[in-house]
Amino acid sequence: MPHNDPAPLTWTPEQGAYVTEYRGARWALITHSAHRGKAGWSGTDEWHLHRIDPPNPVSAYGDWPIDHGRWLARPGPRGLINAQQIAAWIIANPDAADAMTHHQITDAMEASR
């Protein structure tokens, strides 16, 4: 499967997220709790990748309508590095990633290196 490098994720302090646009789709790498109803940020929040302005938004992040998202990595600096690498692969291969589990994506990433 080909891997095309997407636009880099850029930190946006006003939204508290890493964002990019690639092939007409906007993406946000956001840290938040996987538990519904938790408010505020904490050091235990995990990294999730969301499409911004998807066809069927299910939630909102600030002013952005977003999809359900996908868990990418645990919290912390190492988690951020892993999340950025996984997000780059998913953004470059969104159709393939939609049908894959987390482990299938990381296996495909290893195979493409």
C-alpha positions as CSV (number, residue, x, y, z in Angstrom):
1,M,0.0,0.0,0.0
2,P,1.5,3.4,-0.9
3,H,2.2,5.9,1.8
4,N,2.0,9.6,0.9
5,D,3.3,12.1,3.3
6,P,0.5,14.5,4.4
7,A,0.8,18.1,5.3
8,P,2.5,18.5,8.7
9,L,0.4,18.8,11.8
10,T,0.6,22.4,13.1
11,W,-0.1,23.3,16.7
12,T,-2.9,25.9,17.1
13,P,-2.9,27.3,20.6
14,E,-6.3,28.9,20.2
15,Q,-7.9,25.5,19.7
16,G,-5.4,23.4,21.7
17,A,-4.9,21.0,18.9
18,Y,-2.6,20.0,16.1
19,V,-4.3,20.5,12.7
20,T,-3.7,19.9,9.0
21,E,-5.5,19.9,5.7
22,Y,-4.8,17.2,3.2
23,R,-6.6,16.3,0.0
24,G,-9.6,18.5,0.9
25,A,-10.0,17.0,4.4
26,R,-9.2,18.8,7.6
27,W,-7.9,16.8,10.6
28,A,-7.3,17.6,14.3
29,L,-5.0,15.7,16.7
30,I,-6.5,16.4,20.1
31,T,-5.8,15.2,23.6
32,H,-8.9,14.4,25.6
33,S,-10.4,11.8,27.9
34,A,-11.8,8.7,26.4
35,H,-14.5,8.9,29.1
36,R,-17.6,10.7,28.2
37,G,-18.7,13.5,30.5
38,K,-15.2,14.4,31.8
39,A,-14.6,18.1,31.6
40,G,-11.2,19.9,31.4
41,W,-7.7,18.7,30.5
42,S,-5.6,16.4,32.6
43,G,-2.2,14.7,32.2
44,T,-4.0,11.4,31.7
45,D,-5.9,12.5,28.6
46,E,-5.1,10.4,25.5
47,W,-4.4,11.4,21.9
48,H,-7.3,11.1,19.3
49,L,-7.5,11.9,15.6
50,H,-10.7,13.6,14.4
51,R,-11.9,14.7,11.0
52,I,-13.1,18.3,11.1
53,D,-16.3,19.1,9.2
54,P,-17.1,15.4,8.4
55,P,-20.2,14.5,6.5
56,N,-22.0,13.4,9.7
57,P,-20.5,15.2,12.7
58,V,-21.2,13.6,16.0
59,S,-19.6,16.1,18.3
60,A,-17.9,19.5,18.5
61,Y,-14.5,20.7,19.6
62,G,-14.8,24.4,20.1
63,D,-16.3,25.7,16.9
64,W,-15.3,22.6,14.9
65,P,-17.9,19.9,14.1
66,I,-15.9,16.6,14.4
67,D,-16.4,12.9,13.8
68,H,-16.2,10.3,16.6
69,G,-12.5,10.2,16.2
70,R,-10.0,7.4,16.7
71,W,-7.7,6.7,19.7
72,L,-4.1,6.9,18.7
73,A,-1.8,6.9,21.8
74,R,-1.4,7.2,25.5
75,P,-0.7,10.6,27.2
76,G,2.7,12.3,27.5
77,P,5.5,13.3,25.2
78,R,6.2,9.8,23.9
79,G,2.5,9.3,23.3
80,L,2.5,12.6,21.3
81,I,5.3,11.3,19.1
82,N,3.5,8.0,18.5
83,A,0.2,9.8,17.8
84,Q,1.8,12.2,15.3
85,Q,3.3,9.3,13.4
86,I,0.1,7.2,13.4
87,A,-1.9,10.3,12.4
88,A,0.4,11.1,9.5
89,W,-0.2,7.6,8.1
90,I,-4.0,7.7,8.6
91,I,-4.2,11.1,7.0
92,A,-2.3,9.9,4.0
93,N,-4.3,6.7,3.8
94,P,-7.8,7.5,5.1
95,D,-9.8,5.0,3.1
96,A,-7.5,2.1,4.0
97,A,-7.3,3.3,7.7
98,D,-11.1,3.3,7.9
99,A,-11.3,-0.4,7.5
100,M,-8.2,-1.2,9.7
101,T,-7.7,-1.8,13.4
102,H,-5.1,0.2,15.4
103,H,-2.7,-2.8,15.2
104,Q,-3.2,-3.3,11.5
105,I,-2.3,0.4,11.0
106,T,0.9,0.2,13.0
107,D,1.8,-3.1,11.2
108,A,1.3,-1.3,7.8
109,M,3.4,1.6,9.0
110,E,6.2,-0.7,9.9
111,A,6.0,-2.5,6.5
112,S,6.2,0.8,4.7
113,R,9.4,1.9,6.4
